Amino acid sequence: MADDWGQSVRLKHLYAGRAGLHLLIGEEGQIQGSAQQSQYSLLEIRAVGPGCVVIRGVATARFLCIEGNGRLYSSVRITCRLFVLLSY
């Protein structure tokens, strides 16, 4: 995939209400939660299909990925499992 996917992009700070934390992708790629918004919690969200999005940290340019068991991690390349199914 090229950098310009030709689709609308949303910049958001994702907030987990139950945990009370903002999701962030840290400087070295670690996935964490923070009570405060920061440059590392600003995420780029791109729709890539019905109910599917790709999420990338703006400050780190790392993609949010998820393993089969639900563990989150980040990657600098689109070689990981990136698509997150959303329920509305």
C-alpha positions as CSV (number, residue, x, y, z in Angstrom):
1,M,0.0,0.0,0.0
2,A,1.2,3.5,-0.8
3,D,1.3,6.3,1.8
4,D,-1.5,8.1,-0.1
5,W,-4.4,5.7,0.0
6,G,-6.8,8.3,-1.6
7,Q,-9.3,8.1,1.3
8,S,-10.4,10.4,4.0
9,V,-8.3,10.4,7.2
10,R,-9.4,11.2,10.7
11,L,-7.1,12.4,13.4
12,K,-8.3,11.3,16.8
13,H,-7.3,10.6,20.4
14,L,-8.9,7.2,21.1
15,Y,-10.2,7.0,24.6
16,A,-11.1,3.8,26.5
17,G,-13.9,4.9,28.7
18,R,-13.9,1.8,30.9
19,A,-10.2,2.1,31.7
20,G,-10.2,6.0,31.6
21,L,-7.1,6.1,29.4
22,H,-6.1,7.4,25.9
23,L,-4.5,4.8,23.7
24,L,-1.0,5.9,22.6
25,I,1.9,4.5,20.5
26,G,5.1,5.5,22.3
27,E,8.4,6.7,21.0
28,E,9.8,3.2,20.8
29,G,6.6,1.6,19.6
30,Q,5.1,0.5,22.9
31,I,1.3,0.5,23.2
32,Q,0.2,2.2,26.4
33,G,-2.6,4.1,28.0
34,S,-2.3,7.6,29.4
35,A,-4.7,9.8,31.4
36,Q,-3.6,12.8,29.4
37,Q,-3.6,13.4,25.6
38,S,-0.2,13.8,24.0
39,Q,1.5,13.9,20.7
40,Y,1.8,10.1,21.0
41,S,-2.0,9.6,21.5
42,L,-2.9,11.4,18.3
43,L,-3.8,8.7,15.8
44,E,-4.5,8.7,12.1
45,I,-7.5,6.5,11.3
46,R,-8.2,5.5,7.6
47,A,-11.1,3.5,6.4
48,V,-10.0,0.7,4.1
49,G,-13.3,-1.2,3.7
50,P,-16.7,-1.6,5.2
51,G,-16.2,-1.8,9.0
52,C,-12.4,-1.9,8.7
53,V,-9.8,0.8,9.5
54,V,-6.0,1.2,9.7
55,I,-4.7,3.1,12.7
56,R,-1.3,4.8,12.7
57,G,0.4,7.0,15.3
58,V,1.0,10.5,13.9
59,A,4.2,11.2,16.0
60,T,5.8,7.8,15.5
61,A,4.4,6.8,12.0
62,R,3.9,3.3,13.5
63,F,0.8,1.2,12.7
64,L,-1.4,-0.3,15.5
65,C,-1.6,-4.0,15.1
66,I,-3.4,-6.8,16.9
67,E,-2.4,-10.4,17.4
68,G,-5.0,-13.3,17.2
69,N,-5.2,-13.3,21.0
70,G,-6.1,-9.6,21.1
71,R,-2.6,-8.3,22.2
72,L,-1.8,-4.9,20.7
73,Y,1.6,-4.0,19.2
74,S,3.0,-1.6,16.6
75,S,4.9,-1.9,13.4
76,V,6.6,0.5,11.0
77,R,5.4,-1.5,8.0
78,I,2.0,-2.8,6.9
79,T,3.0,-6.4,7.3
80,C,1.0,-6.9,10.5
81,R,-2.6,-7.6,11.0
82,L,-3.9,-4.1,10.7
83,F,-7.6,-4.3,10.1
84,V,-9.9,-3.7,13.0
85,L,-13.5,-4.6,12.7
86,L,-15.9,-2.1,14.1
87,S,-19.4,-2.8,15.4
88,Y,-21.9,0.0,15.3
